[in-house]
Amino acid sequence: MEDEEIKKYLYGDSDYLQSFTKINGKKVKDIVGYISNEFDEATFKICRIIFEDNSEQGVEGEHDFPYIVDYDDKTVELMEEIYKAENPEESEEDE
């Protein structure tokens, strides 16, 4: 994957933050979760992302490292491609 192709998945003017909406091609309708009292402060724990087509995406992880779990093969393959292109040194270790 070429640098110019990777750049189309970046968020705004960032040179490293990517847009999950650009990667999976769906617009976000809502973000759902619950309020907890993490560190004695009200915190909104994200559990699911709801897209305009009413499909849902789970969010997992610890309080300091949430992550999206996506089981759509196309999205996963694209994310793997982007990661390998941005981290060529790790791709070389796999060989």
Secondary structure, DSSP 4 states (H G I P E B T S, - for coil): --HHHHHTTB-TT-SS-B-HHHHH---EEEEEEEEE-GGGS-EEEEEEEEETTS-EEEEEEETTEEEEE---HHHHHHHHHHHHHH-HHHHHHH-
